[in-house]
Amino acid sequence: MLRIVTENKYPARIKEILRRENVDFTMYAATGSWKGVEEPSLVLEFEGYGPEKILAVALAIKYENKQESVMLQTIPVETRFI
């Protein structure tokens, strides 16, 4: 699984990026902090895509939100649809 954690600035624009990149996702709101300052965050999770594809999504979000950085995590999981 790949996960992006980003500031919850422009969720409609982020959803547009996800549609444009044609990726399925799970999105949920969270609270995080950056350099000690609490902020609203979005967590986006992806399964079934290569790291290059989600890196492109993360970079698009970073530039859209005008952020210094976004977090991209690779998490080993086993996924089954039942």
VENSULGI-V722197 format. One record per residue. PSI is psi in degrees with one decimal (NA if undefined). OMEGA is omega in degrees with one decimal (999 if undefined). Layout:
psi={PSI:PSI}
omega={OMEGA:OMEGA}
This chain:
psi={143.2:141.7:136.5:132.0:125.9:165.8:140.9:74.4:-54.8:71.6:-34.8:-38.8:-36.5:-42.9:-36.5:-40.6:-44.3:-39.9:-45.1:-38.6:-6.2:52.1:140.9:150.0:163.6:131.4:134.5:152.0:147.7:175.7:131.7:-170.6:151.3:118.0:40.7:0.0:121.9:141.5:154.5:138.7:160.2:138.4:126.0:126.7:141.7:140.5:136.8:11.7:150.5:159.3:-30.3:-39.7:-46.7:-29.0:-42.2:-39.7:-46.3:-42.8:-40.1:-41.3:-43.7:-47.3:-38.0:-41.9:-6.3:50.5:151.7:-39.3:161.7:157.3:130.8:120.2:142.0:121.3:116.2:124.0:162.3:122.3:132.9:137.2:124.1:NA}
omega={174.4:-176.6:171.5:172.4:-174.5:176.4:179.5:-177.9:-173.9:-174.6:178.9:178.5:177.4:177.5:177.2:175.9:-179.5:176.7:-179.2:179.9:176.4:177.5:172.1:-171.6:164.3:-178.6:172.9:-179.3:179.9:171.9:179.3:173.7:177.3:-178.8:175.1:-179.5:-179.7:-179.6:173.4:-176.8:170.7:175.2:-180.0:-179.8:-175.6:176.3:175.8:179.4:176.9:-178.2:-179.6:179.9:-177.2:172.1:177.4:176.9:-179.0:179.3:178.0:177.9:179.6:-178.7:178.8:-179.7:-177.3:-177.8:174.2:177.2:168.8:-179.3:174.7:-177.9:170.8:-173.8:179.2:178.1:170.6:-177.4:174.2:173.1:-174.4:999}
